[in-house]
């Protein structure tokens, strides 16, 4: 009976140690700030890219615009990685 109690106490202590270890893996506020800043920079870069792309398309001649539209429509069908 004493062995069982000792074993039970050791197991309970082990479980509490494991539980406290998993609680300490929370994200620090500095890391969270860095992740938010990174996401903001990525969003801004994506918006700038899309703006530049629209400006590029706007600067093209009518024939080139039509060709670009046609290529954009055909591109998904020509991609070998995407099954039809």
Secondary structure, 3 states (H helix, E strand, C coil): CHHHHHHHHHHHHHHHHHHHHHHCCCCCHHHHHHHHHHHHHHHHHHHHHHHHHHHHHHCCCHHHHHHHHHHHHHHHHHCCCCCC
